[in-house]
């Protein structure tokens, strides 16, 4: 049986042990954790006492962004006795954790004589032990990989640092906590690290854990650099706007900022944008506030428009205003309220102003068009990113990239 407790920080401090609350009448003989990644974590305990041990509780806390401190409890089944063994298994099919997630845990043991033992808190990492990981750290980025040379990892790290620099220069935001990146050697290897993966999944960003898992074969380094920059953009933006007020970022802003973190606009998507202008198939800004269409043509146009909208706001009004826009969204304002406060117009007026801007810009460009064919596609550019629905407990804040 599991009980969930959502406890204010001041109250939690009263019950979290800094050192063990010892009681000689109860002795902890052993406490272990078995990892079966990605399926389960099994917590085991052995204890003895002169009296029957009647109650055992496991307390655990996952290291993730949250509005208040969350401590969970599990009550393992056992038969009361002076010497007991008990275990509780966390089934990841019900509430999964990403590779590298950190869990703090401790036990409370009580006996029939009224004695109680609270064990010292311990920490475990839900690591994917199937591979021999190497590690590269720079600033607030930790990159783990197991296939490919040191230079392969160094190039991925350099791309991540460049993305962070672009976010700082363009918007004025920085990572608020360490970000861990797990680079699998293929999408197949990555899917083996997930519970119920979609067959097209090529990467996952667990925004509230600050963890990215992505499949990047060493011979697809260029794709990997672009994909990681994109997902880093999402994580940094979501760290900055995380709040209890529940205002969701409009998709055009979220995706536009993440694409700007990649660097130069993708010529393939630029051509789709020009085609949409010529054929009068542009999508309204208000429609782009919702999740994008799964239809390839609509998705291409949606991503291209989103980056262009963000470029327009930054180039026309400066980075300070878009930073203020994000701050107001974090405070719980709607997109229209935040836009009106910062820029003096809502999404409908933004749509009009942007269309004037982009039409003039596109008509001033060369008539040369990039072919809409070849490898450049959602699978190659990582741009068709799906913001998953809010999931229970340890799985919310999930982004998937195809």
matplotlib code that plots the C-alpha trace (Angstrom):
import matplotlib.pyplot as plt

x = [0.0, 1.3, 0.4, 1.2, 1.9, 2.2, 3.8, 4.9, 8.7, 8.6, 6.6, 8.7, 11.9, 10.3, 10.3, 13.2, 16.1, 19.4, 20.9, 19.3, 16.8, 18.2, 16.4, 18.4, 15.3, 15.2, 18.3, 18.6, 20.4, 20.4, 18.9, 19.5, 18.0, 18.0, 17.8, 16.2, 16.4, 14.0, 11.4, 11.7, 13.4, 13.2, 13.8, 14.7, 15.1, 16.0, 15.5, 15.2, 13.9, 13.0, 9.4, 7.4, 8.1, 4.6, 5.1, 7.6, 7.3, 9.5, 9.7, 11.2, 11.6, 12.5, 14.9, 12.8, 11.3, 8.2, 5.9, 6.3, 8.2, 6.7, 7.4, 5.9, 5.3, 5.2, 4.1, 5.7, 3.8, 5.4, 4.4, 5.0, 7.9, 11.0, 13.1, 11.7, 12.6, 10.4, 10.6, 8.7, 9.0, 8.4, 6.8, 7.9, 5.0, 2.8, 5.0, 8.4, 11.6, 14.2, 17.8, 19.9, 17.0, 18.0, 15.9, 16.4, 14.9, 14.7, 12.7, 10.6, 10.3, 8.1, 7.6, 4.9, 6.7, 6.2, 9.8, 10.5, 13.6, 14.0, 17.0, 19.4, 18.4, 20.2, 20.4, 20.3, 20.5, 18.2, 21.1, 20.9, 23.6, 23.3, 26.1, 29.5, 28.9, 31.6, 31.1, 31.9, 31.0, 31.1, 29.4, 25.8, 25.8, 26.7, 26.9, 27.0, 27.8, 29.0, 29.7, 31.8, 35.1, 36.0, 35.8, 32.3, 31.2, 33.2, 31.4, 28.0, 29.0, 30.2, 26.8, 25.1, 27.3, 26.6, 22.8, 23.1, 25.0, 22.4, 19.6, 21.6, 22.3, 18.9, 16.6, 18.8, 18.0, 20.3, 19.9, 18.6, 19.8, 22.2, 21.1, 22.1, 22.2, 22.3, 23.4, 22.4, 24.1, 20.8, 17.1, 16.6, 18.9, 17.0, 13.7, 15.1, 15.5, 11.8, 8.5, 6.0, 8.0, 6.5, 8.3, 9.3, 10.8, 14.3, 14.7, 13.0, 13.4, 12.2, 11.9, 11.2, 14.1, 16.5, 17.3, 17.6, 17.9, 18.5, 19.7, 22.6, 24.7, 28.3, 27.8, 24.8, 26.7, 25.2, 21.7, 22.6, 24.1, 20.9, 18.6, 20.4, 20.4, 16.7, 15.9, 18.2, 16.2, 13.0, 14.5, 16.0, 12.8, 10.7, 13.0, 12.7, 8.9, 8.1, 5.6, 2.4, 0.2, -0.4, -0.1, 1.1, 3.5, 1.9, 3.4, 4.6, 6.7, 8.0, 9.0, 10.2, 12.6, 13.9, 14.5, 16.3, 18.6, 19.6, 21.2, 20.5, 17.0, 16.7, 16.7, 14.2, 11.7, 12.4, 11.3, 8.1, 7.4, 7.9, 5.6, 2.9, 3.1, 2.9, -0.1, -1.7, -1.5, -0.1, -1.5, -2.9, -0.8, -3.8, -3.9, -0.2, -0.7, -2.1, -0.2, 0.8, -0.8, 0.7, 0.3, 3.9, 3.0, 1.2, 4.0, 6.7, 4.8, 4.1, 7.7, 8.9, 6.3, 7.1, 10.8, 10.0, 7.5, 10.2, 12.8, 10.3, 9.7, 13.4, 14.7, 11.9, 11.5, 14.6, 15.5, 14.4, 10.8, 10.7, 12.3, 9.5, 7.0, 8.2, 8.2, 4.6, 3.6, 5.4, 3.2, 0.1, -0.9, -2.5, -0.6, -2.9, -2.5, 1.3, 1.6, -0.6, 1.4, 4.8, 4.1, 0.8, -0.9, -2.5, -2.0, -4.4, -2.5, 0.8, -0.5, -1.1, 2.2, 4.2, 2.5, 3.4, 7.0, 7.5, 5.8, 8.2, 11.2, 10.4, 9.7, 13.1, 14.9, 16.3, 13.9, 16.1, 14.3, 15.7, 14.1, 11.5, 12.9, 15.8, 16.9, 15.9, 12.7, 11.3, 13.4, 16.6, 16.1, 14.4, 11.9, 8.7, 8.5, 5.5, 4.7, 3.3, 0.3, 1.0, 1.7, 1.2, 3.9, 7.4, 6.7, 5.3, 7.1, 8.0, 8.9, 9.4, 11.2, 10.9]
y = [0.0, 3.4, 6.7, 10.1, 13.1, 16.6, 18.4, 22.1, 22.4, 23.6, 20.6, 18.2, 19.4, 18.1, 14.5, 14.1, 12.6, 14.4, 11.7, 8.5, 8.7, 5.6, 3.3, 0.4, -1.8, -2.0, -2.9, -2.3, -5.4, -4.5, -2.1, -2.6, -1.5, -3.6, -1.9, -3.6, -0.8, 0.3, -1.9, -1.6, -0.7, -3.1, -1.8, -4.5, -4.2, -6.6, -5.6, -7.3, -6.3, -8.0, -7.4, -8.1, -5.6, -4.5, -1.5, -0.7, 2.3, 3.3, 7.0, 8.2, 11.5, 12.0, 14.9, 16.9, 20.4, 20.7, 23.3, 21.9, 19.1, 15.7, 12.7, 9.3, 6.3, 2.6, 0.0, -3.4, -6.6, -8.7, -11.0, -9.4, -11.1, -10.1, -10.5, -9.5, -9.1, -6.9, -5.6, -3.2, -3.0, 0.2, -0.9, 1.6, 0.5, 2.6, 5.6, 5.5, 7.3, 8.4, 7.1, 8.9, 10.0, 10.5, 9.1, 9.8, 7.2, 6.2, 3.7, 4.0, 0.8, 0.3, -2.6, -3.8, -2.2, 1.3, 1.7, 3.5, 3.6, 6.1, 5.2, 7.8, 9.0, 7.4, 8.2, 6.0, 6.7, 4.9, 4.2, 2.3, -0.3, -2.1, 0.1, 1.3, 5.1, 7.7, 11.2, 14.7, 17.7, 21.4, 24.0, 22.8, 20.2, 16.5, 14.4, 10.6, 8.3, 4.8, 4.6, 7.0, 8.7, 11.5, 14.0, 12.8, 13.7, 16.9, 18.1, 17.3, 19.2, 22.2, 22.3, 22.3, 25.1, 27.1, 26.6, 27.9, 30.9, 31.7, 31.4, 33.8, 36.3, 36.2, 36.0, 36.4, 33.0, 30.3, 26.8, 26.9, 23.4, 20.8, 19.1, 15.5, 14.2, 10.4, 9.7, 6.3, 4.8, 4.3, 5.0, 1.3, 1.4, 4.4, 2.7, -0.2, 2.3, 3.3, 1.9, 1.7, 3.7, 4.9, 3.2, 6.6, 8.0, 9.3, 11.4, 12.3, 15.3, 14.9, 18.7, 18.5, 16.1, 18.1, 14.9, 14.3, 10.8, 10.7, 8.2, 9.6, 7.2, 8.4, 8.7, 11.1, 13.7, 16.7, 15.5, 14.9, 18.4, 20.0, 17.8, 18.3, 22.1, 22.0, 19.9, 21.9, 24.9, 23.3, 22.3, 25.7, 27.5, 25.2, 25.6, 29.3, 29.3, 26.5, 27.8, 26.6, 29.0, 26.6, 28.9, 26.9, 28.4, 28.8, 26.1, 28.7, 30.4, 27.2, 25.7, 29.0, 29.6, 26.0, 26.2, 29.5, 27.7, 25.5, 28.4, 29.3, 28.6, 25.3, 25.9, 23.1, 24.7, 28.1, 26.8, 25.4, 28.8, 30.5, 27.9, 28.6, 32.3, 31.9, 29.4, 31.4, 28.5, 30.3, 29.3, 31.8, 32.6, 31.7, 28.2, 27.8, 28.2, 24.7, 21.5, 21.2, 19.0, 15.5, 16.0, 16.5, 19.5, 21.3, 20.4, 21.8, 25.1, 25.3, 25.0, 27.4, 30.0, 29.6, 30.3, 33.2, 34.7, 34.5, 36.0, 38.9, 39.6, 39.6, 41.5, 44.1, 44.6, 43.3, 40.4, 42.2, 42.2, 38.5, 37.8, 39.9, 37.9, 34.7, 36.1, 37.2, 33.8, 32.2, 34.5, 32.9, 35.5, 34.3, 34.7, 37.6, 39.3, 38.9, 40.1, 43.1, 44.1, 43.8, 44.7, 46.4, 43.8, 40.4, 37.3, 38.4, 41.7, 39.8, 37.7, 40.7, 42.4, 39.2, 38.5, 42.0, 41.4, 37.9, 38.7, 41.6, 39.5, 36.5, 38.6, 40.3, 37.0, 35.2, 33.1, 30.1, 27.4, 24.4, 21.1, 19.7, 16.2, 14.1, 13.2, 16.6, 15.6, 15.3, 12.2, 14.0, 17.4, 16.4, 19.3, 17.4, 17.5, 16.4, 17.9, 14.9, 15.2, 15.8, 12.4, 11.2, 11.5, 10.7, 11.0, 14.5, 17.1, 14.8, 15.9, 13.5, 14.1, 12.0]
z = [0.0, -0.9, 0.8, -0.8, 1.4, 0.1, 3.1, 3.4, 3.8, 7.4, 8.5, 6.5, 8.3, 11.5, 10.3, 7.9, 9.8, 9.8, 11.9, 13.1, 15.9, 17.7, 20.0, 21.3, 21.5, 17.7, 15.6, 11.8, 10.5, 6.7, 4.2, 0.5, -2.9, -6.0, -9.4, -12.4, -14.9, -16.3, -14.7, -10.9, -7.7, -4.8, -1.3, 1.3, 5.1, 8.0, 11.6, 15.0, 18.5, 21.8, 21.0, 17.8, 15.1, 14.1, 11.7, 8.9, 6.6, 3.7, 3.1, -0.2, -2.0, -5.7, -6.6, -9.1, -9.5, -7.4, -6.0, -2.5, -0.9, -1.7, 0.5, -0.4, 1.8, 1.2, 3.7, 2.9, 3.9, 6.6, 9.5, 12.9, 14.7, 16.8, 13.7, 10.3, 6.7, 4.5, 0.9, -1.3, -5.1, -7.0, -10.3, -13.0, -15.2, -12.8, -12.3, -14.0, -13.5, -16.0, -16.1, -13.5, -11.3, -7.6, -4.8, -1.0, 1.3, 5.0, 7.1, 10.2, 12.3, 15.4, 17.8, 20.2, 23.1, 21.7, 20.5, 17.2, 15.0, 12.2, 10.0, 8.5, 5.1, 2.2, -1.5, -4.6, -8.3, -10.8, -13.2, -16.5, -15.6, -19.0, -20.4, -19.3, -19.2, -19.7, -18.3, -19.4, -17.3, -18.2, -16.1, -15.3, -18.1, -17.4, -20.5, -20.3, -23.3, -23.9, -27.7, -29.7, -29.0, -26.6, -29.5, -30.3, -26.7, -26.8, -29.9, -28.4, -25.3, -27.4, -29.1, -25.7, -24.5, -27.6, -27.2, -23.6, -24.8, -27.4, -24.8, -22.5, -25.2, -26.9, -23.8, -20.7, -19.2, -17.7, -16.3, -12.8, -11.9, -13.3, -16.5, -17.2, -20.7, -21.5, -25.1, -26.3, -29.3, -31.2, -30.9, -30.3, -27.3, -26.0, -26.3, -24.3, -21.4, -21.5, -20.3, -23.1, -25.7, -29.0, -31.9, -33.3, -30.1, -30.7, -27.5, -24.3, -22.1, -18.5, -17.8, -14.1, -13.4, -15.6, -17.6, -21.4, -22.9, -26.6, -29.2, -31.2, -33.3, -33.7, -37.5, -37.0, -35.0, -36.8, -36.1, -32.4, -32.0, -33.3, -31.4, -28.1, -28.5, -29.1, -26.1, -23.9, -24.9, -23.7, -20.4, -19.6, -20.6, -18.5, -15.5, -15.8, -16.1, -13.6, -11.1, -9.1, -11.1, -13.9, -16.9, -19.9, -22.3, -25.8, -28.0, -30.6, -27.9, -26.3, -29.7, -31.2, -28.4, -28.5, -32.2, -31.7, -29.3, -32.3, -34.1, -37.7, -39.1, -40.9, -44.7, -45.2, -42.8, -44.2, -47.6, -46.1, -44.6, -47.9, -49.6, -46.9, -47.6, -51.4, -51.0, -48.2, -45.8, -42.8, -39.4, -37.0, -33.9, -31.7, -33.3, -32.8, -29.0, -28.9, -29.6, -33.3, -35.9, -36.4, -40.1, -41.6, -43.7, -40.9, -38.5, -40.7, -41.1, -37.4, -36.4, -39.1, -38.1, -34.4, -34.9, -37.1, -34.5, -31.8, -34.2, -34.9, -31.3, -30.3, -33.4, -33.3, -29.6, -27.9, -25.5, -22.4, -23.4, -24.2, -20.9, -19.2, -21.3, -19.8, -16.3, -16.6, -17.9, -14.9, -12.6, -14.1, -16.7, -19.9, -23.1, -24.3, -20.9, -20.9, -24.5, -23.9, -20.8, -22.5, -26.1, -26.1, -28.3, -28.0, -30.1, -32.9, -33.4, -33.2, -36.0, -38.1, -37.4, -38.0, -41.3, -42.6, -41.4, -42.8, -46.1, -46.8, -45.6, -47.8, -50.9, -50.5, -50.6, -53.6, -55.7, -55.0, -53.2, -51.2, -52.3, -50.0, -50.1, -49.0, -45.5, -43.9, -42.2, -38.7, -38.2, -39.2, -37.6, -34.4, -34.8, -34.5, -30.7, -28.8, -25.4, -23.5, -21.3, -17.6, -16.2, -12.6, -9.9, -11.2, -15.0, -15.5, -17.4, -20.3, -23.8, -26.7, -29.9, -33.0]

ax = plt.figure().add_subplot(projection="3d")
ax.plot(x, y, z, "-o")
ax.set_aspect("equal")
plt.show()
